[in-house]
Amino acid sequence: MQDQRFKDAGYRPFPMDFHDGVLVGGYDALVDYLEY
């Protein structure tokens, strides 16, 4: 599963969600998502 790579990279669920087929999770990903 892709979310395991997020966990290995130090990401924390925020919570995990899919947006337009892209996995959104972790602080950096959340920031990128909210900037749209």
The first five atom37 places (N, CA, C, CB, O) and aatype in JSON, in Angstrom:
{
  "aatype": [12, 5, 3, 5, 1, 13, 11, 3, 0, 7, 18, 1, 14, 13, 14, 12, 3, 13, 8, 3, 7, 19, 10, 19, 7, 7, 18, 3, 0, 10, 19, 3, 18, 10, 6, 18],
  "atom_mask": [
    [1, 1, 1, 1, 1],
    [1, 1, 1, 1, 1],
    [1, 1, 1, 1, 1],
    [1, 1, 1, 1, 1],
    [1, 1, 1, 1, 1],
    [1, 1, 1, 1, 1],
    [1, 1, 1, 1, 1],
    [1, 1, 1, 1, 1],
    [1, 1, 1, 1, 1],
    [1, 1, 1, 0, 1],
    [1, 1, 1, 1, 1],
    [1, 1, 1, 1, 1],
    [1, 1, 1, 1, 1],
    [1, 1, 1, 1, 1],
    [1, 1, 1, 1, 1],
    [1, 1, 1, 1, 1],
    [1, 1, 1, 1, 1],
    [1, 1, 1, 1, 1],
    [1, 1, 1, 1, 1],
    [1, 1, 1, 1, 1],
    [1, 1, 1, 0, 1],
    [1, 1, 1, 1, 1],
    [1, 1, 1, 1, 1],
    [1, 1, 1, 1, 1],
    [1, 1, 1, 0, 1],
    [1, 1, 1, 0, 1],
    [1, 1, 1, 1, 1],
    [1, 1, 1, 1, 1],
    [1, 1, 1, 1, 1],
    [1, 1, 1, 1, 1],
    [1, 1, 1, 1, 1],
    [1, 1, 1, 1, 1],
    [1, 1, 1, 1, 1],
    [1, 1, 1, 1, 1],
    [1, 1, 1, 1, 1],
    [1, 1, 1, 1, 1]
  ],
  "atom_positions": [
    [[0.83, -1.2, 0.0], [0.0, 0.0, 0.0], [0.87, 1.25, 0.0], [-0.94, 0.0, 1.21], [1.95, 1.28, 0.59]],
    [[0.39, 2.26, -0.66], [1.17, 3.49, -0.79], [1.35, 4.18, 0.55], [0.51, 4.43, -1.78], [2.39, 4.8, 0.81]],
    [[0.33, 4.09, 1.42], [0.43, 4.81, 2.68], [1.57, 4.29, 3.55], [-0.88, 4.72, 3.44], [2.05, 5.01, 4.43]],
    [[2.01, 3.04, 3.33], [3.15, 2.52, 4.09], [4.42, 3.31, 3.75], [3.36, 1.02, 3.8], [5.26, 3.54, 4.62]],
    [[4.55, 3.73, 2.5], [5.71, 4.54, 2.13], [5.65, 5.91, 2.81], [5.79, 4.72, 0.59], [6.68, 6.45, 3.2]],
    [[4.45, 6.45, 2.96], [4.31, 7.72, 3.69], [4.76, 7.54, 5.13], [2.85, 8.21, 3.65], [5.47, 8.39, 5.67]],
    [[4.34, 6.42, 5.75], [4.73, 6.18, 7.14], [6.24, 6.0, 7.24], [4.01, 4.94, 7.69], [6.86, 6.52, 8.17]],
    [[6.84, 5.27, 6.29], [8.29, 5.05, 6.3], [9.04, 6.37, 6.15], [8.7, 4.08, 5.18], [10.13, 6.54, 6.68]],
    [[8.44, 7.32, 5.43], [9.08, 8.61, 5.2], [8.85, 9.56, 6.37], [8.56, 9.24, 3.92], [9.34, 10.69, 6.36]],
    [[8.1, 9.11, 7.39], [7.89, 9.95, 8.55], [6.59, 10.73, 8.5], [0.0, 0.0, 0.0], [6.33, 11.57, 9.36]],
    [[5.77, 10.46, 7.48], [4.47, 11.14, 7.41], [3.54, 10.58, 8.48], [3.84, 10.97, 6.02], [3.66, 9.42, 8.88]],
    [[2.63, 11.42, 8.94], [1.61, 10.98, 9.89], [0.24, 11.22, 9.26], [1.75, 11.74, 11.26], [0.01, 12.26, 8.64]],
    [[-0.67, 10.28, 9.41], [-2.01, 10.44, 8.84], [-2.68, 11.7, 9.38], [-2.88, 9.21, 9.15], [-2.5, 12.08, 10.53]],
    [[-3.47, 12.36, 8.51], [-3.95, 13.68, 8.91], [-5.4, 14.0, 8.57], [-3.09, 14.71, 8.29], [-5.61, 15.19, 8.33]],
    [[-6.4, 13.2, 8.49], [-6.34, 11.75, 8.29], [-6.07, 11.43, 6.83], [-7.66, 11.07, 8.75], [-6.18, 12.32, 5.98]],
    [[-5.73, 10.2, 6.52], [-5.47, 9.82, 5.14], [-6.74, 9.99, 4.31], [-4.95, 8.36, 5.05], [-7.83, 9.66, 4.78]],
    [[-6.6, 10.49, 3.11], [-7.75, 10.68, 2.24], [-7.27, 10.69, 0.8], [-8.52, 11.99, 2.58], [-6.11, 10.98, 0.52]],
    [[-8.18, 10.37, -0.12], [-7.86, 10.44, -1.53], [-8.56, 11.65, -2.13], [-8.27, 9.13, -2.27], [-9.75, 11.86, -1.89]],
    [[-7.82, 12.43, -2.91], [-8.4, 13.6, -3.57], [-7.99, 13.54, -5.04], [-7.92, 14.94, -2.9], [-6.8, 13.65, -5.36]],
    [[-8.96, 13.37, -5.92], [-8.69, 13.24, -7.35], [-7.69, 12.12, -7.62], [-8.17, 14.56, -7.93], [-6.86, 12.23, -8.52]],
    [[-7.77, 11.04, -6.83], [-6.9, 9.89, -7.06], [-5.52, 10.04, -6.44], [0.0, 0.0, 0.0], [-4.69, 9.15, -6.59]],
    [[-5.26, 11.16, -5.75], [-3.96, 11.36, -5.13], [-4.08, 11.16, -3.63], [-3.39, 12.78, -5.46], [-4.99, 11.7, -3.0]],
    [[-3.17, 10.39, -3.07], [-3.2, 10.15, -1.63], [-2.75, 11.4, -0.89], [-2.31, 8.95, -1.25], [-1.67, 11.93, -1.15]],
    [[-3.59, 11.87, 0.02], [-3.27, 13.06, 0.81], [-3.04, 12.61, 2.24], [-4.41, 14.13, 0.73], [-3.94, 12.05, 2.87]],
    [[-1.85, 12.86, 2.76], [-1.55, 12.45, 4.13], [-0.23, 13.04, 4.56], [0.0, 0.0, 0.0], [0.68, 13.2, 3.74]],
    [[-0.11, 13.36, 5.83], [1.12, 13.97, 6.32], [1.03, 15.49, 6.23], [0.0, 0.0, 0.0], [0.24, 16.03, 5.46]],
    [[1.83, 16.16, 7.03], [1.73, 17.62, 7.13], [2.02, 18.31, 5.81], [2.68, 18.14, 8.2], [1.26, 19.18, 5.38]],
    [[3.13, 17.94, 5.14], [3.5, 18.6, 3.89], [2.43, 18.39, 2.83], [4.84, 18.08, 3.39], [2.08, 19.31, 2.11]],
    [[1.91, 17.15, 2.74], [0.88, 16.86, 1.76], [-0.39, 17.64, 2.09], [0.59, 15.35, 1.7], [-1.09, 18.11, 1.19]],
    [[-0.68, 17.77, 3.38], [-1.87, 18.53, 3.79], [-1.72, 19.99, 3.4], [-2.1, 18.4, 5.3], [-2.67, 20.6, 2.9]],
    [[-0.56, 20.56, 3.62], [-0.31, 21.95, 3.24], [-0.46, 22.13, 1.74], [1.1, 22.4, 3.69], [-1.11, 23.07, 1.29]],
    [[0.13, 21.23, 0.96], [0.02, 21.31, -0.5], [-1.44, 21.23, -0.92], [0.82, 20.19, -1.17], [-1.87, 21.95, -1.82]],
    [[-2.21, 20.35, -0.26], [-3.62, 20.18, -0.59], [-4.41, 21.45, -0.26], [-4.22, 18.98, 0.16], [-5.26, 21.88, -1.05]],
    [[-4.14, 22.05, 0.89], [-4.9, 23.22, 1.32], [-4.54, 24.46, 0.51], [-4.66, 23.48, 2.79], [-5.31, 25.43, 0.5]],
    [[-3.4, 24.46, -0.16], [-3.01, 25.63, -0.93], [-3.79, 25.75, -2.23], [-1.53, 25.58, -1.23], [-3.76, 26.8, -2.88]],
    [[-4.49, 24.68, -2.63], [-5.27, 24.74, -3.87], [-6.56, 25.5, -3.65], [-5.57, 23.32, -4.4], [-7.36, 25.65, -4.58]]
  ]
}
